[in-house]
Amino acid sequence: MYDIIIVGAGTAGLTAALYALRANKKILILEAKSYGGQIINAHKVENYPGIASISGFEFATNLYNQVKNLGAEIKYETVVRVDENRQVTTDKATYEAKAVILATGSENRKLRLENEAAFVGKGVSYCATCDGNFYKHKVVAVVGGGNRALEDAVYLADLASKVYLIHRRDEFTGEEIYLEELKRRENVEFVLNSNVTRLNGEELLESIDLQDKEGNTRTIPVNGLFIAVGQAPRNDIFANIIELDKAGYIKSEDGVHTNVPGIYVAGDCRVKNLRQLTTAVGDGADAATTAIKEMAKE
């Protein structure tokens, strides 16, 4: 029997673990892939208070090591079920806890093109900092209009000979500081009001087809396509007991409690206005602290 089981080892989950461990609670962190979550792919983090600049990988690793040094138990297993009695089943075992914190984060959205999956690792990537070095002095495209897309384009502009930044609208939603940086880059070209409709190539990606809002089409030769069109929550396995909104995010009136007593939520997997590193940290701290206080009342 654990005091708290935390599902997910991203920033929110690791922060929850940090607060629970400092309260001398017995915890278990369950993670399907690797620690860190989405932030581990960020080339630079420069909007976290008190830290002028740090890579996402370094930030996540520092937090992971901080938690491990406090004695955290982390198991890399895939959670397949959580029930109302706070029993958590993975692909390897079943665990019980007095409280469960769901911090599953989100995953990269796909373009849902016919042959998208076939080109992953062969020209299609969802992580510029992971795969950008494979495209030095080559032609690449980035799809998206938010901060992630703009950051990826800035990073790739230092590596690739040419970067096309493709967005389905006529203006970007990302921060102006990134946009101004891209405007200064001679090897960056904006392609607005356009969608990627097809990926072309045999073994490797060779070009992409675009269509603008007037229906005009064009083909751009590229060696790589970096997709940065947002994230989707990973909450399907909880849908039988946890209330989700239409987009699949966990509903929570106060940002901590779910509709099931003893099961809490933290981070990008919940309904919220802002999905940033700072809010993930706050969510994790709040969820763990609330769980600890309510366990004490039982």
N, C-alpha and C positions, 0 to 999 in steps of 0.2 A: 504493500500500500504506500503510495507516494502522497505527499501533501498536495503537490501541483504537477500536472503533466502539461507541458507546453508543446503544442503542435506547430512546428516551424522554427527554423533557426536563422531567420532574418533579423533585421535590426530590432523590430518590435519584440520578437520572441526572445532574443538574447538579452534585451534590456529587462524584460519581465523576469528572466532567470536571474539576472544580476540582483534585482531588488529582492527576490524571494530567497536567494542564497544569503544575502546580507541579513535577512530576518531569520536565518538558521532553519530554513525549511528544506525538506527532502524533495528534490525535484527530478523530473526526467524530461529531457528535450528530445522530441522525435522529429527527424528531418529526412525527407525522401532523397534529397540530392546532396547538396553541400551547404555549408554555413554561409551566411552573408546576404542571401536574397538578391534582389535586383541591383542594389547599390554596388555590389562587387564588380559590376561591369562598367562602372563610371570611371572615365579617365581621370577626371578631377572633380572634387567636391569643394566648392568655394562659397557656399551659402549656409554652412553650419556655424552657429555662433561660437566664437572663441577659437576656431581653427581656420586660419586664413586660406589654406589650401592643403588638400590631402587626396590621395587616390582612393577610390571606392574600395579597392582591394585592401589597402592598408587600414582604412577605417574599420572594415568588417573584421579583419584579422586581429586588430587591437582589441575590439570588443569580444571576439571569440576567446582570445587568450585570457582576457580579464575574467571571463566567466569560468573558463577551465581552471584557472588558478585558484578559484574559490571552491573547486571541487564539483563542478557541474557534471552530471551524467548525461551524455549525449549518445543516442543510438540512431544509426542511419537506416531507418526502416520506413516503409510507406504505410501511412495510416489509411485503412480501408473502411473503418466504421467508428463512430462515437455514439454512445447511447445516453439516455437520460440519467442513468445511474453513474455517470462519469467513468464508464469502462471504455477504454480505448483499445481497439484491435488493429494490429498492423499485419503486414504480409508474413510476419514471423512469430508474433506472440500477442498476448492480451495483457493489458495493464489496468490497474485501478488507482484512482486518486480521489482526494477530497474535493479537488477543484481542477478544472481543465481550462486552459487558455488557448483559444484558436488564433494563431498568428501565421496563417498560411500564405499571406502575401498575394502576389499576382504573377502572371506569366505573360510573356510577349504575345501580343495579338498577331495573327497571321493575315496575309492579304487574301487568303483562300483562293488562290489561283490553281488551275488544274494541275500543273506540274511543280508547284512550289516545293513540296516535300522532297521531290526527286533531286532538286538542285541544292538542298541544304548541304553545306560543306563542299559544294562544287560551284560556288558562285553566289549563293544566297546565304546571308548571315543575319542574325538578330543581335549581334554584339560587335561593335566596331573596335573596341579596345581588345577584344579577344582575337579577332581575325584580321584587323587592319594591316598588320605587318606583311600579310601574304599578298598585299596589293600595292606594294611600293612601285611607283612609276607606272602604274596602270590606271585605267579609267573605271571609275565606280559611280554608283548612284545611291543616294539616301532617300528613302520615302518617309514622309512625316512632316508635321508642322509644329510640334511642341519642343520643349527644352531638350528632350533626349535626341531628337532628330538634328537639332541645331548643334548640340554638343558633338554628336557623331560626325557631322559635316566638318566642324572645326578641326577635330582630331584627324580625320582622313585627309584634309587639305594639306597637312604637313607630310603626308606619305604618298598620296596618289598624284598622278600627272593632271588628272581632271576629276572634278566632283560635280555631279548633277544633283541638285536638291529639289526633289519632286514633292509637290503638295497639291491636294485636291481642291483647296480653296485659293482665294486671291490674296490672302495675307496669313502670316504665321501667328501662332498663339504663344510661342516661346518668348523668353526674355529678350529685350532689346539689345542687351549687351552682347549676346551671341550673334544676333542678326547683324549688328554693326561690324563685328569682327569678320563675318562671312562676306560682307559687302566690300571689305578691303582686300579680299583674296582674289587674285587674278585668275586662279584656276577653278573658281567656283561659279557655277551657272544655275540660276533659279529657273525652275520649270513649274509655273503655277497653273491652277485650274485644270489639273491633269491627273489622271489615274493610270496606274500600271495595269494593263489588261492581259499581257501575255509574257511569258519568259521563253526565250529561244536559245537553242543550242543542242548539241548532241550529248557528249559526256560532260562538258563544262558549259556554264552560262556564257553566251556570246552576245546577246542583245536583249533589249526589252521593248515591248510595244506600249505606246501611250495613247490615250484618247483624251482630248480636251472637252470642255463643257459644250462646245458647238458640234461635237461629234467628229472632229478632225483627228486623224491618226498619224503617228510618226513612229519610226523605229530608231532607237539609240543604241549603238554598239557599246557594251560595257563588259568588263571582266568580273565585276562584283556588284551585288545589290544588297544594301544594308536596310533592313526593314525596321522602322521605329515609329509604329503607329499606335502606341499605347499598350496598356496591359489589360488582362482579363483576370478576374478572381478565380481561385481554385477551391470552390466551396461545394461542389456537386455532392461529395460524399456526406455532407452534413444536411442536405436538403430534406431528409426524412424527419428531422427533429428541429432544425434551426430555421428560423424565418429569414428568407432572402428576398431582396428586391428583384425587379424585373431583369436587371443586369447581372444578377447572381451574387451581389454583395450582401454581407450579413447585416441585418437590421439591428439597430441598437439605439434606444431612445437617449441614453446618456453617454454613448460611446464606449461603454465598458461591458454592460450586461447584455446577454442574449435573452431570448424568451424562455430559456431553460435554466432553472436555478442551479448555480454551481458551475455553469459554463460561461466563460467570459470571452471577449474578443479584443484584439489589438492589431493595429497596423492597417496596411493597404487592403486587407480582405473585407473590411467593414465599410458601410456607407459613411462617407465623410466628404468635406469640401476640399481638403488639401491633402494630397499624398506626397509627403516629403520626408526626408530623413528626420527632421526635427519633430514632426507629428508622430512618426513611428516610435521614436524614443519616448515621447510623452505618453502615447498609448500603452506601451509596454510597462512603464512605471505605474501608470494608473491602474491597469488591469491586475498586476501583481499585488499592489498595495490594497486594492479593494478586496481581492480574493482572500488575502491574509486576514484582514479585519473581519470579514464575514465568516471565515472558518472559526475564528476565535469566539464568535457568538453561538456557534452550534453546540 
